[in-house]
Amino acid sequence: IIGSANRRLVPEKGVDLLLRAAAELPGVWRLHITGDGPALPNLRQLADDLGIAARVHFDGSLPSEQLPAYLGNLDALVLTSRTLPNWKEQFGRVLVEAMACGVPVIGSRSGEIPHVIGDAGLIVPEEDVDALRHGLLQLMQDDALRQELGRRGRSRVLEHYTQAQIAAETVDVYRRLLSGE
């Protein structure tokens, strides 16, 4: 089960790229997409045009408290954001949420995504459907890689993204500012 979880389905989130990559995947797979927004009708139409509508499930918006269980059922989470002249991915919180659940992630090189993922997932060039498909195939065909990336992701979250860690890093920044470093 491949997933894409977005609060808003808009073109800059690149879900169309995921649909195009998934359309060329062999074997048995399902794609679950959460979120709602102006791109939804076009994404439904694209899934139909690509002949994969029966394998793609548009799950709508989910309340935050349901997201951990939803993410925990995925084999991989994909965030294929694209940089536009007026927008780039600022963080990609869903990546941290998925990694906290031990779910391997694939992200594009948009904005902060590579920094958030680090070595705990796969990073593909923006707009590169072939590279995305290759990454998906890697995760589909290599259980050990999928498990290792899930483990690394969880470790990365505990090391960098807990509230205590963020608070400590924030305090450290202020201390350095106040000391003139």
C-alpha positions as CSV (number, residue, x, y, z in Angstrom):
1,I,0.0,0.0,0.0
2,I,1.5,3.3,-1.2
3,G,0.1,6.5,0.4
4,S,0.1,10.2,-0.1
5,A,-1.2,12.3,2.7
6,N,-1.9,16.0,2.2
7,R,-4.2,18.4,3.9
8,R,-4.9,20.1,0.6
9,L,-4.8,18.5,-2.8
10,V,-3.2,21.3,-4.9
11,P,-1.0,21.0,-8.0
12,E,2.2,22.0,-6.1
13,K,1.9,18.8,-4.0
14,G,2.6,16.7,-7.1
15,V,0.2,13.9,-6.6
16,D,-0.2,13.7,-10.3
17,L,3.4,12.6,-10.5
18,L,2.7,9.8,-8.1
19,L,-0.3,8.7,-10.2
20,R,1.9,8.6,-13.3
21,A,4.7,6.7,-11.6
22,A,2.2,4.2,-10.1
23,A,0.6,3.6,-13.4
24,E,3.8,1.9,-14.6
25,L,4.3,-0.3,-11.6
26,P,4.1,-4.0,-12.0
27,G,2.4,-6.4,-9.7
28,V,-0.2,-5.9,-7.1
29,W,-0.4,-2.5,-5.4
30,R,-2.9,0.0,-4.1
31,L,-2.5,3.8,-3.8
32,H,-4.3,5.7,-1.0
33,I,-4.5,9.5,-1.2
34,T,-5.8,11.6,1.6
35,G,-6.8,15.2,1.4
36,D,-9.2,17.4,-0.4
37,G,-8.9,20.5,-2.5
38,P,-9.1,22.0,-6.0
39,A,-6.9,19.3,-7.6
40,L,-9.1,16.4,-6.6
41,P,-11.3,16.3,-9.7
42,N,-8.3,16.4,-12.0
43,L,-6.5,13.7,-10.0
44,R,-9.6,11.4,-10.2
45,Q,-9.7,12.0,-13.9
46,L,-6.0,11.3,-14.3
47,A,-6.3,8.0,-12.4
48,D,-9.2,7.1,-14.8
49,D,-7.2,8.2,-17.9
50,L,-4.2,6.1,-16.8
51,G,-6.4,3.1,-16.3
52,I,-5.6,2.8,-12.6
53,A,-8.8,4.2,-11.0
54,A,-9.7,0.8,-9.5
55,R,-6.3,0.7,-7.6
56,V,-6.4,4.4,-6.4
57,H,-8.5,5.3,-3.3
58,F,-9.2,8.9,-2.5
59,D,-9.8,8.8,1.2
60,G,-10.7,12.5,1.7
61,S,-9.5,14.5,4.7
62,L,-8.7,12.8,7.9
63,P,-8.8,14.2,11.4
64,S,-5.3,14.5,12.9
65,E,-6.0,11.8,15.5
66,Q,-6.7,9.2,12.8
67,L,-3.5,9.9,10.9
68,P,-1.1,7.7,12.9
69,A,-3.3,4.6,12.3
70,Y,-3.7,5.5,8.7
71,L,0.0,6.0,8.1
72,G,0.8,2.8,10.1
73,N,-1.1,0.8,7.5
74,L,1.1,2.1,4.6
75,D,4.1,0.3,3.1
76,A,5.5,3.7,2.0
77,L,4.5,7.3,2.1
78,V,5.3,9.6,-0.9
79,L,5.5,13.4,-0.9
80,T,6.3,14.6,-4.4
81,S,6.0,18.3,-4.0
82,R,7.1,20.6,-6.8
83,T,8.7,24.0,-6.5
84,L,6.7,26.8,-8.2
85,P,7.7,30.4,-8.7
86,N,5.5,31.4,-5.7
87,W,5.8,28.2,-3.6
88,K,8.2,25.5,-2.3
89,E,7.7,22.9,0.4
90,Q,8.6,24.5,3.7
91,F,8.8,21.4,5.8
92,G,6.6,18.4,4.9
93,R,5.3,17.5,8.4
94,V,3.6,14.4,7.0
95,L,7.1,13.0,6.4
96,V,7.9,13.2,10.1
97,E,4.5,11.8,11.0
98,A,5.1,8.8,8.7
99,M,8.7,8.3,9.9
100,A,7.5,8.3,13.5
101,C,5.2,5.4,12.6
102,G,8.2,3.5,11.1
103,V,6.9,4.0,7.5
104,P,9.5,4.5,4.8
105,V,9.2,7.7,2.8
106,I,10.0,8.9,-0.6
107,G,10.2,12.7,-1.2
108,S,11.1,15.1,-4.0
109,R,14.0,17.6,-3.8
110,S,11.5,20.4,-3.2
111,G,12.3,22.9,-0.4
112,E,13.1,21.3,2.9
113,I,12.0,17.8,2.0
114,P,15.6,16.4,1.6
115,H,16.6,18.0,4.9
116,V,13.7,16.4,6.7
117,I,14.3,13.0,5.3
118,G,18.1,12.9,5.5
119,D,19.3,9.4,5.0
120,A,16.1,7.9,6.4
121,G,14.3,7.7,3.0
122,L,14.5,8.0,-0.7
123,I,14.8,11.4,-2.4
124,V,14.0,11.9,-6.0
125,P,14.4,14.8,-8.4
126,E,11.3,17.0,-8.7
127,E,9.1,16.2,-11.7
128,D,11.0,12.9,-12.4
129,V,8.4,10.3,-12.8
130,D,10.9,7.6,-13.8
131,A,13.0,8.2,-10.7
132,L,9.9,8.1,-8.5
133,R,8.8,4.8,-10.1
134,H,12.3,3.4,-9.6
135,G,12.1,4.3,-5.9
136,L,8.7,2.8,-5.5
137,L,9.9,-0.4,-7.2
138,Q,12.9,-0.5,-4.8
139,L,10.6,-0.4,-1.8
140,M,8.2,-2.9,-3.3
141,Q,10.9,-5.4,-4.1
142,D,13.2,-5.1,-1.2
143,D,11.7,-5.8,2.2
144,A,15.0,-5.3,4.0
145,L,15.4,-1.8,2.5
146,R,11.8,-1.0,3.5
147,Q,12.4,-2.1,7.0
148,E,15.7,-0.4,7.3
149,L,14.3,2.9,6.1
150,G,11.4,2.6,8.5
151,R,13.8,2.0,11.4
152,R,16.0,5.0,10.3
153,G,13.0,7.2,9.9
154,R,11.8,6.5,13.4
155,S,15.3,7.1,14.8
156,R,15.6,10.4,12.9
157,V,12.3,11.6,14.3
158,L,13.3,10.7,17.9
159,E,16.7,12.4,17.4
160,H,15.5,15.6,15.6
161,Y,11.8,16.1,15.7
162,T,10.4,15.5,19.2
163,Q,9.0,18.5,21.1
164,A,11.8,18.2,23.6
165,Q,14.5,18.2,20.9
166,I,12.9,21.1,19.1
167,A,12.7,23.1,22.3
168,A,16.3,22.3,23.2
169,E,17.5,23.4,19.7
170,T,15.4,26.6,20.0
171,V,16.9,27.4,23.4
172,D,20.4,26.8,21.9
173,V,19.8,29.2,19.1
174,Y,18.7,31.9,21.6
175,R,21.7,31.3,23.8
176,R,24.1,31.7,20.8
177,L,22.3,34.8,19.7
178,L,22.5,36.3,23.2
179,S,26.2,35.4,23.6
180,G,27.0,36.9,20.2
181,E,28.2,33.7,18.5
